[in-house]
Amino acid sequence: MGPLDHSQRASFDALIKPHLDRLYRLSFRLAGNKAEAEDLFQDVLTKIFPRLDELIDIDEPGSWLCRVMYNHFIDNRRRYARQRLVSVSEDRLPGKSLEELPGNLDPVADAERLDNIMRLQRALSELSEDHRLVVLLHDSEGYKLTEIQGVTGTPVGTLKSRLHRARARLREILAADGTEYAG
């Protein structure tokens, strides 16, 4: 396929636009931080841009886009697993201060909310990657198990088991920390 003309770009925009928010949230959940999420998001959009003809023929473009994002993430993770350097100051949790956290202008409630978010983030970081992914996609992003199956290629039965175990482990971790998990 050669360079896209104006009408092809408009078609691409129309097909992609309804899925951008969900796709970005998925990239953030997979990457774990804003900088890597933005890179992943941009890489995937760049990768699918020339595939407009294929995208037009897909019945469920949202699921297909999520699958492309997941596969691209896994490919990158495998490729850079041994090469990635982590800076000591790397921040893996957005909103580490009250000023960055939307709230109701009640300093006590906002501080408690921030504390709960940080506890949950620490608990999630203790889960295996498979368990963390399924609990984030299902409980946080609202994906159905069949959608997660479409994204990851993992059978629904396995996903149910992982979700159950992940929730149980989160409850265990948070109970030890004095917090409850309502997932």
Secondary structure, DSSP 8 states (H G I E B T S, - for coil): -----HHHHHHHHHHHGGGHHHHHHHHHHHH-SHHHHHHHHHHHHHHHGGGHHHHHT-S-HHHHHHHHHHHHHHHHHHHHTTT----TT---SS--SGGGS---S-HHHHHHHHHHHHHHHHHHHTS-HHHHHHHIIIIIT---HHHHHHHH---HHHHHHHHHHHHHHHHHHHHHTT-----
